Amino acid sequence: MRWFVPLTLVGTVGTAHAWAPTFGFKAAFWGNVYNARSSSFSLRSSANDVEVQRLFDSACDADGLMQKSDIMKMEEIAALLDEEDLRWEEFDMFWDRAPKFPTDSSKIDVDSFTQIWRDIDDLFEFEDEVVPDPTKIPPTSSPTSSVTVTAIAGEDDDESGEELELETIFQGISNDSRLLSLDVLREWDEVKRLLDDGLLGEEELLKLWQDTTKSPGSPNEIDADGLATLEIDDVMRWSELKELVDEGSLEMAEVRSIFGECCSAAAGGAMDVSGFAKFDKMIEDLFEDEEGAEVQQQEPPLEAQGSALKSLLLEKIGALSAGDPLALNCEDEALEEVLEIVNELCETSTTNLVDINAKAVVPSDIEGDWELLYTNSGMFRFYQGLTGLAQSMPNGKFNKLTQSLKAKSYANDCVYEEIVDVVGGQEVIATVDGDWSMKSTPSLLTGEPTVLMSVEPGTVKYGPTSTKADHWKSVRCMNQLDMSFMDKEGLRIMRGNTSLDTIFIFKKIEK
């Protein structure tokens, strides 16, 4: 019978700060996986990557790579396959999902071999090895033991289970005398990873080892009771905790206070495994409370949000238009940012007169003089203005465009005035006159009610020149626009009737 044991990390608490992998070596190596197996064959490497490396070195080629057939020839693997303890489809599956070498997909390196070895190892459990029953483990004679039933008594089930599993892990990685040396510890994959990642220095490792209680009669090895010597200085070696203190998210006084609550009296002011689990949980709860408080804080009223968005929009336009009127030459990325702000403002504002009641908006509401602050219209940008004179005149540059709207009982007049800078500091003023109308109608694109403003241009005049506007293609970009936003403070946003992403932003000129 085979037992499949899922891969778990023992003794870690999943906090928002993810400091479980960096407990410091005395907690880190306890928090690894010990896979139980049952088979007459033992892949005796789950507790030590050194043995796996040796196996790989004995079978790999001169380039440090290995083929599938090389693994099949290994004595342990061949025996498992022959006796059908390991099925061929399982072996094929493990091989297929292991990463292959980049330049030769038929070969793997030592990391992939280790993965395959562990995948196979996870399938088995020693028949003569039984997971300890927490109700049947006798207490040890040491008064400071962090793994006895006596020490566990009174703690909750989760903490008891963690301590029991830590004892099981120690059994798996220690030698026959249930002792662990520094050399073995240094090669232990979790400690090795901490060293490689720079989360634990070699000097720190030696210092921690020296400070760890050694086994009686064996000054160079530790037993399970060595875990009970975690001091406050050791706690502060955890990189994530140090970062929290350094950045001011956690006060040192808070750390000492929580540490004091988690110390074991039997350990003489130190913190054992159950105390560490409690310490970790209290730190986690501290930050969860803060996060919860942030979530529970009421969002600002929609009116305030709309005001903030409007201010942000005007600030953004002002920055883009500095030295480049209407931001006609800015990057597409900036255009997208402005459009996003406009869309959010139109959706969330509580002061939008168009959104409140589109049918109530009448021509007299927008009568007056307006200055164009910004547009992303492709045609307007291409012609560098409404008339295109800035593009056609030597050294011409668009300066400004205003829109004058008059509402009368018999007709509505519209006059655009465009200023173009030319050589010698001179200006050319062009006007486009015409009629305009406004009506509530379903949007061509969304079907939702909208206010459509139509302008029928009449003539274009500049200097002595006067011509019919229907000959000017550039003026068509503003002939049919939907009113998307208008407030009482004089901000008006128009959108293309056939393109919602085309926007024109006007500001009313106060007289």
PLY file of the C-alpha trace (Angstrom):
ply
format ascii 1.0
element vertex 511
property float x
property float y
property float z
element edge 510
property int vertex1
property int vertex2
end_header
0.00 0.00 0.00
1.31 3.45 -0.89
0.58 6.66 0.94
0.56 9.97 -0.89
1.54 12.82 1.43
0.91 16.34 0.08
3.81 18.78 0.24
3.30 21.14 3.16
5.40 23.64 5.06
5.17 22.80 8.73
5.14 25.42 11.41
4.49 28.47 9.23
1.74 31.00 9.58
0.68 32.66 6.32
1.00 36.31 7.22
0.66 39.33 5.02
4.38 39.93 5.52
5.43 36.44 4.40
8.14 35.99 6.98
7.62 32.23 7.35
10.52 31.34 4.98
12.97 33.52 6.92
12.45 32.49 10.50
16.21 32.18 11.01
17.90 28.84 10.70
16.61 27.33 13.94
13.02 27.72 12.81
13.59 27.49 9.06
14.97 24.00 8.94
12.29 22.75 11.32
9.69 24.12 8.94
10.61 21.87 6.03
8.92 18.79 4.73
9.44 15.32 5.99
7.77 12.89 3.62
6.74 9.54 5.04
7.16 6.63 2.66
6.44 2.93 2.53
8.45 0.62 0.33
11.13 -1.96 0.61
13.26 0.58 -1.25
14.24 3.85 0.32
15.13 6.91 -1.73
17.08 8.16 1.27
17.56 11.73 0.10
14.44 13.62 1.05
16.18 15.03 4.10
19.48 15.88 2.41
20.13 17.28 -1.05
23.80 16.32 -0.76
22.98 12.66 -1.38
20.85 13.56 -4.39
23.75 15.58 -5.79
26.08 12.61 -5.35
23.65 10.31 -7.15
23.39 12.79 -10.00
27.16 13.23 -10.24
27.63 9.48 -10.50
25.30 9.16 -13.49
25.48 12.46 -15.41
27.59 13.08 -18.51
30.65 15.31 -18.85
28.41 18.36 -19.34
26.63 17.77 -16.05
23.42 16.62 -17.75
21.36 13.45 -17.64
19.00 11.65 -20.02
15.84 9.76 -19.16
17.56 6.43 -19.75
20.26 7.35 -17.23
17.65 7.62 -14.47
16.00 4.35 -15.52
19.36 2.59 -15.12
19.81 3.69 -11.52
19.61 0.71 -9.19
16.90 2.17 -6.96
14.70 3.34 -9.84
15.17 0.17 -11.86
14.14 -1.94 -8.88
11.01 0.14 -8.27
10.01 -0.18 -11.92
10.75 -3.92 -12.06
8.63 -4.65 -9.00
5.94 -2.21 -10.22
6.14 -0.19 -7.02
6.64 2.68 -9.44
4.45 2.54 -12.53
5.84 3.49 -15.93
3.14 6.09 -16.50
4.08 7.73 -13.20
7.75 7.80 -14.12
6.91 9.23 -17.56
4.73 11.90 -15.96
7.52 12.95 -13.57
10.01 13.12 -16.45
7.66 15.10 -18.70
6.92 17.79 -16.14
10.55 18.30 -15.11
12.15 21.35 -16.84
14.50 20.34 -19.65
17.87 21.85 -20.45
17.41 24.92 -22.73
19.75 23.74 -25.51
18.86 20.03 -25.37
15.27 19.05 -24.55
16.27 15.40 -24.09
18.40 16.18 -21.03
17.96 17.62 -17.55
20.23 19.26 -15.00
20.62 18.53 -11.30
17.65 20.71 -10.28
15.27 18.82 -12.54
16.73 15.51 -11.38
16.12 16.54 -7.77
12.52 17.36 -8.65
11.98 13.93 -10.24
13.66 12.20 -7.29
11.42 13.98 -4.83
8.30 13.30 -6.91
9.05 9.59 -6.77
10.01 9.78 -3.11
6.69 11.43 -2.25
4.83 8.33 -3.40
6.17 6.10 -0.67
6.02 5.71 3.08
8.17 3.42 5.17
6.12 0.45 6.29
8.01 0.32 9.59
7.66 4.03 10.29
4.47 5.32 11.86
3.48 8.95 12.30
3.44 9.54 16.06
0.11 9.71 17.86
0.11 12.90 19.96
-1.85 11.14 22.69
0.81 8.44 23.07
4.05 10.42 23.10
5.60 10.27 26.58
7.03 13.53 27.94
10.79 13.86 27.83
12.82 14.42 30.94
14.00 17.89 29.88
12.00 20.66 31.59
12.62 23.02 28.67
11.67 20.66 25.87
9.53 22.35 23.27
8.14 19.10 21.92
6.81 17.21 24.92
3.19 16.53 25.64
3.64 18.45 28.90
4.78 21.55 27.05
1.97 21.17 24.54
-0.72 20.76 27.15
-3.04 23.71 27.42
-2.23 25.06 23.94
-4.75 24.96 21.13
-4.88 22.06 18.67
-3.12 23.93 15.87
-0.07 24.79 17.98
0.08 21.25 19.38
0.00 19.79 15.90
2.78 22.08 14.74
5.07 21.10 17.60
4.42 17.43 17.01
5.24 17.78 13.33
8.43 19.65 14.16
9.51 16.72 16.31
8.79 14.39 13.41
10.85 16.57 11.07
13.78 16.57 13.48
13.65 12.79 13.55
13.89 12.77 9.76
16.92 15.03 9.42
18.95 14.04 12.47
21.35 11.12 12.70
20.80 7.80 14.47
21.60 9.48 17.79
18.95 12.12 17.10
21.59 14.83 16.85
22.35 17.41 14.20
25.78 18.85 13.34
26.59 22.26 11.88
27.93 20.75 8.65
24.70 18.84 8.05
22.69 21.90 8.97
24.64 24.07 6.52
23.80 21.67 3.68
20.14 21.45 4.66
18.24 22.87 1.68
16.32 25.52 3.64
19.44 26.90 5.34
21.35 26.70 2.10
18.65 28.70 0.36
18.74 31.37 3.06
22.51 31.61 2.68
22.32 31.74 -1.12
19.62 34.42 -1.06
21.60 36.55 1.37
18.87 36.36 4.00
21.30 34.69 6.39
25.01 35.41 6.55
27.67 32.83 7.32
28.72 34.79 10.40
25.10 34.95 11.55
24.78 31.21 11.06
27.89 30.57 13.16
26.73 33.00 15.84
23.29 31.39 16.00
24.88 27.96 16.16
27.16 29.04 19.01
24.20 30.49 20.90
22.10 27.37 20.44
21.97 24.96 23.36
24.01 21.88 22.48
23.22 18.32 23.37
24.73 17.14 26.72
27.91 15.19 26.02
28.07 16.37 22.39
29.28 19.99 22.22
29.23 20.08 18.42
25.66 18.85 17.89
22.16 19.94 18.90
19.07 18.01 19.81
15.40 18.97 19.60
15.65 20.93 22.84
18.04 23.38 21.16
15.01 24.95 19.58
14.02 26.40 22.95
16.87 28.95 22.92
15.35 31.54 20.59
16.01 34.95 22.16
14.72 38.43 21.26
17.95 39.16 19.36
17.29 36.09 17.25
13.78 37.31 16.57
15.15 40.58 15.23
17.35 38.72 12.75
14.29 37.92 10.62
14.61 40.22 7.63
10.91 40.99 7.21
10.50 41.90 10.88
13.57 44.14 10.73
12.14 45.86 7.66
8.86 46.53 9.47
10.74 48.13 12.36
13.11 50.07 10.09
10.31 51.54 7.99
8.33 52.54 11.08
5.41 50.15 10.49
6.21 48.42 13.78
7.68 49.95 16.92
10.46 48.16 18.79
8.43 48.59 21.97
5.62 46.62 20.32
8.02 43.82 19.39
9.36 43.58 22.95
5.86 43.66 24.42
4.59 40.88 22.17
7.79 38.89 22.68
7.31 39.10 26.45
3.83 37.62 26.15
5.14 34.72 24.11
8.14 33.69 26.22
8.17 30.40 28.03
8.79 30.59 31.78
10.30 27.12 31.66
12.80 28.32 29.07
14.01 31.17 31.26
12.77 34.12 29.22
13.24 32.42 25.86
10.67 31.52 23.22
9.96 27.95 22.21
8.07 26.72 19.15
4.59 27.30 20.54
5.68 30.74 21.72
7.01 31.55 18.29
3.74 30.49 16.65
1.90 32.78 19.07
4.36 35.62 18.37
3.90 35.22 14.62
0.11 35.19 14.96
0.05 38.33 17.14
2.17 40.25 14.64
-0.09 39.06 11.83
-3.23 40.09 13.72
-1.72 43.50 14.40
-1.44 44.25 10.69
-4.73 42.56 9.78
-6.46 44.93 12.21
-4.85 47.89 10.46
-5.84 46.58 7.05
-9.39 45.99 8.25
-9.56 49.51 9.60
-8.46 50.86 6.25
-11.14 48.85 4.46
-13.80 49.98 6.91
-12.97 53.64 6.46
-15.75 55.31 4.55
-14.88 56.42 1.07
-15.18 60.15 0.49
-18.56 61.31 -0.80
-19.06 61.10 -4.55
-19.24 64.87 -4.70
-15.76 65.10 -3.20
-14.49 62.43 -5.57
-15.87 64.33 -8.54
-14.26 67.55 -7.36
-10.92 65.79 -6.94
-11.15 64.24 -10.42
-12.00 67.58 -11.96
-9.00 69.20 -10.27
-6.80 66.33 -11.42
-8.08 66.70 -14.98
-7.41 70.44 -15.14
-3.99 69.96 -13.57
-3.11 67.25 -16.09
-4.27 69.34 -19.04
-2.36 72.36 -17.76
0.85 70.36 -17.51
0.48 68.86 -20.99
-0.43 72.21 -22.58
2.58 74.08 -21.18
4.44 75.14 -24.33
2.13 73.00 -26.46
-1.36 74.54 -26.67
-4.14 71.92 -26.37
-1.35 69.31 -26.01
-1.58 68.75 -29.77
1.82 67.07 -29.91
1.87 65.01 -26.71
2.42 61.25 -26.59
-0.43 58.77 -26.97
0.15 57.49 -23.44
-0.68 60.94 -22.06
-3.84 61.06 -24.19
-4.95 57.77 -22.66
-4.39 59.07 -19.14
-6.56 62.13 -19.79
-9.28 59.99 -21.36
-9.35 57.72 -18.31
-9.80 60.69 -15.99
-12.57 62.09 -18.21
-14.40 58.77 -18.29
-14.26 58.40 -14.52
-15.37 61.99 -13.99
-18.37 61.55 -16.27
-19.34 58.30 -14.55
-19.00 59.40 -10.93
-19.69 63.13 -10.81
-22.86 64.18 -8.99
-22.73 67.70 -10.46
-23.00 66.72 -14.12
-26.01 68.65 -15.46
-26.20 66.41 -18.51
-26.37 63.26 -16.42
-28.90 64.69 -13.98
-31.43 65.49 -16.68
-30.31 65.59 -20.29
-33.72 66.78 -21.48
-33.50 69.84 -19.23
-30.34 71.15 -20.91
-31.30 73.95 -23.29
-29.29 76.26 -25.60
-29.35 79.11 -23.11
-27.42 76.90 -20.65
-24.34 76.94 -22.87
-24.72 80.39 -24.38
-21.55 82.44 -24.00
-17.85 82.35 -24.85
-15.83 79.16 -24.34
-12.13 78.42 -24.66
-11.01 75.03 -25.91
-8.59 73.62 -23.32
-7.84 70.21 -24.77
-8.70 67.73 -27.49
-7.42 64.35 -28.59
-9.20 64.53 -31.96
-7.03 62.90 -34.60
-8.22 65.28 -37.31
-7.70 68.38 -35.14
-4.21 67.19 -34.20
-3.36 66.34 -37.80
-4.33 69.80 -39.09
-2.90 71.47 -35.95
-6.14 73.37 -35.39
-9.67 73.83 -36.66
-8.77 75.69 -39.86
-5.48 74.00 -40.68
-3.75 77.36 -41.18
-1.07 76.51 -38.62
-0.05 73.63 -40.83
-0.19 75.48 -44.15
1.49 78.77 -43.16
5.32 78.95 -42.95
6.39 78.50 -39.34
2.76 78.65 -38.29
1.84 77.41 -34.83
-1.57 76.99 -33.26
-2.13 79.32 -30.32
-5.76 79.39 -29.21
-9.36 78.58 -30.15
-12.53 80.08 -28.69
-16.15 79.25 -29.38
-18.82 81.94 -29.08
-22.41 80.70 -28.84
-25.48 82.90 -29.03
-29.01 81.63 -28.52
-31.84 83.60 -30.08
-35.50 82.90 -30.49
-35.16 82.62 -34.25
-31.57 81.40 -34.73
-28.44 80.29 -32.89
-25.13 81.78 -33.98
-21.74 80.09 -33.55
-18.39 81.75 -34.17
-15.01 80.06 -33.78
-11.97 82.31 -33.45
-8.60 80.69 -34.00
-5.28 82.42 -33.37
-2.22 81.18 -35.27
1.28 82.44 -34.48
3.48 83.14 -37.50
6.99 84.51 -38.12
8.02 87.82 -36.64
5.83 87.45 -33.59
2.74 88.14 -35.68
-0.68 86.54 -35.34
-3.23 85.44 -37.88
-6.79 85.43 -36.62
-9.20 83.19 -38.48
-12.94 82.95 -37.85
-15.45 80.28 -38.74
-19.08 81.30 -38.43
-22.20 79.20 -38.69
-25.42 78.08 -37.08
-25.80 75.65 -34.23
-28.57 73.62 -32.63
-28.96 71.32 -29.69
-31.37 68.46 -29.04
-31.82 65.40 -26.84
-31.49 62.20 -28.82
-30.36 58.59 -28.36
-26.62 58.14 -28.83
-25.66 56.47 -32.09
-23.16 54.29 -30.22
-24.80 53.49 -26.88
-28.48 54.13 -27.45
-28.55 56.08 -24.20
-30.09 59.57 -24.10
-27.58 62.25 -24.99
-27.47 65.93 -25.87
-26.34 66.38 -29.47
-24.86 69.70 -30.52
-24.77 70.28 -34.27
-22.80 73.08 -35.93
-23.27 73.96 -39.58
-20.26 76.08 -40.55
-20.81 78.92 -43.00
-17.63 80.77 -43.94
-13.97 80.80 -43.03
-12.31 84.22 -42.90
-8.70 85.27 -42.30
-7.18 88.53 -43.45
-8.76 89.50 -46.74
-9.69 85.90 -47.54
-13.23 84.58 -47.17
-14.39 81.18 -48.39
-17.19 78.74 -47.77
-16.50 76.44 -44.86
-17.82 73.35 -46.63
-14.59 73.45 -48.65
-12.56 73.06 -45.44
-12.29 69.45 -44.39
-10.63 70.25 -41.07
-13.66 72.08 -39.62
-15.80 68.94 -39.85
-14.24 67.44 -36.72
-16.47 69.64 -34.51
-19.71 69.56 -36.52
-21.45 66.77 -34.59
-20.61 66.40 -30.90
-22.39 64.80 -27.94
-22.38 66.69 -24.67
-20.93 64.33 -22.06
-20.38 66.65 -19.11
-21.21 70.17 -17.99
-21.31 71.71 -14.54
-22.34 75.05 -13.11
-18.70 76.10 -12.79
-18.30 76.24 -16.56
-16.52 73.02 -17.51
-17.94 71.28 -20.59
-16.81 68.02 -22.17
-17.94 67.04 -25.66
-17.45 63.68 -27.38
-17.41 62.69 -31.02
-20.88 61.64 -32.15
-19.39 58.55 -33.79
-16.36 58.13 -31.50
-16.80 58.23 -27.74
-13.03 58.30 -27.24
-12.71 61.61 -29.10
-13.10 64.44 -26.60
-13.13 68.24 -26.61
-12.86 70.03 -23.25
-14.06 73.62 -22.97
-13.90 76.17 -20.16
-16.36 79.04 -20.07
-14.78 82.49 -20.26
-16.05 84.66 -17.45
-16.64 88.30 -18.30
0 1
1 2
2 3
3 4
4 5
5 6
6 7
7 8
8 9
9 10
10 11
11 12
12 13
13 14
14 15
15 16
16 17
17 18
18 19
19 20
20 21
21 22
22 23
23 24
24 25
25 26
26 27
27 28
28 29
29 30
30 31
31 32
32 33
33 34
34 35
35 36
36 37
37 38
38 39
39 40
40 41
41 42
42 43
43 44
44 45
45 46
46 47
47 48
48 49
49 50
50 51
51 52
52 53
53 54
54 55
55 56
56 57
57 58
58 59
59 60
60 61
61 62
62 63
63 64
64 65
65 66
66 67
67 68
68 69
69 70
70 71
71 72
72 73
73 74
74 75
75 76
76 77
77 78
78 79
79 80
80 81
81 82
82 83
83 84
84 85
85 86
86 87
87 88
88 89
89 90
90 91
91 92
92 93
93 94
94 95
95 96
96 97
97 98
98 99
99 100
100 101
101 102
102 103
103 104
104 105
105 106
106 107
107 108
108 109
109 110
110 111
111 112
112 113
113 114
114 115
115 116
116 117
117 118
118 119
119 120
120 121
121 122
122 123
123 124
124 125
125 126
126 127
127 128
128 129
129 130
130 131
131 132
132 133
133 134
134 135
135 136
136 137
137 138
138 139
139 140
140 141
141 142
142 143
143 144
144 145
145 146
146 147
147 148
148 149
149 150
150 151
151 152
152 153
153 154
154 155
155 156
156 157
157 158
158 159
159 160
160 161
161 162
162 163
163 164
164 165
165 166
166 167
167 168
168 169
169 170
170 171
171 172
172 173
173 174
174 175
175 176
176 177
177 178
178 179
179 180
180 181
181 182
182 183
183 184
184 185
185 186
186 187
187 188
188 189
189 190
190 191
191 192
192 193
193 194
194 195
195 196
196 197
197 198
198 199
199 200
200 201
201 202
202 203
203 204
204 205
205 206
206 207
207 208
208 209
209 210
210 211
211 212
212 213
213 214
214 215
215 216
216 217
217 218
218 219
219 220
220 221
221 222
222 223
223 224
224 225
225 226
226 227
227 228
228 229
229 230
230 231
231 232
232 233
233 234
234 235
235 236
236 237
237 238
238 239
239 240
240 241
241 242
242 243
243 244
244 245
245 246
246 247
247 248
248 249
249 250
250 251
251 252
252 253
253 254
254 255
255 256
256 257
257 258
258 259
259 260
260 261
261 262
262 263
263 264
264 265
265 266
266 267
267 268
268 269
269 270
270 271
271 272
272 273
273 274
274 275
275 276
276 277
277 278
278 279
279 280
280 281
281 282
282 283
283 284
284 285
285 286
286 287
287 288
288 289
289 290
290 291
291 292
292 293
293 294
294 295
295 296
296 297
297 298
298 299
299 300
300 301
301 302
302 303
303 304
304 305
305 306
306 307
307 308
308 309
309 310
310 311
311 312
312 313
313 314
314 315
315 316
316 317
317 318
318 319
319 320
320 321
321 322
322 323
323 324
324 325
325 326
326 327
327 328
328 329
329 330
330 331
331 332
332 333
333 334
334 335
335 336
336 337
337 338
338 339
339 340
340 341
341 342
342 343
343 344
344 345
345 346
346 347
347 348
348 349
349 350
350 351
351 352
352 353
353 354
354 355
355 356
356 357
357 358
358 359
359 360
360 361
361 362
362 363
363 364
364 365
365 366
366 367
367 368
368 369
369 370
370 371
371 372
372 373
373 374
374 375
375 376
376 377
377 378
378 379
379 380
380 381
381 382
382 383
383 384
384 385
385 386
386 387
387 388
388 389
389 390
390 391
391 392
392 393
393 394
394 395
395 396
396 397
397 398
398 399
399 400
400 401
401 402
402 403
403 404
404 405
405 406
406 407
407 408
408 409
409 410
410 411
411 412
412 413
413 414
414 415
415 416
416 417
417 418
418 419
419 420
420 421
421 422
422 423
423 424
424 425
425 426
426 427
427 428
428 429
429 430
430 431
431 432
432 433
433 434
434 435
435 436
436 437
437 438
438 439
439 440
440 441
441 442
442 443
443 444
444 445
445 446
446 447
447 448
448 449
449 450
450 451
451 452
452 453
453 454
454 455
455 456
456 457
457 458
458 459
459 460
460 461
461 462
462 463
463 464
464 465
465 466
466 467
467 468
468 469
469 470
470 471
471 472
472 473
473 474
474 475
475 476
476 477
477 478
478 479
479 480
480 481
481 482
482 483
483 484
484 485
485 486
486 487
487 488
488 489
489 490
490 491
491 492
492 493
493 494
494 495
495 496
496 497
497 498
498 499
499 500
500 501
501 502
502 503
503 504
504 505
505 506
506 507
507 508
508 509
509 510
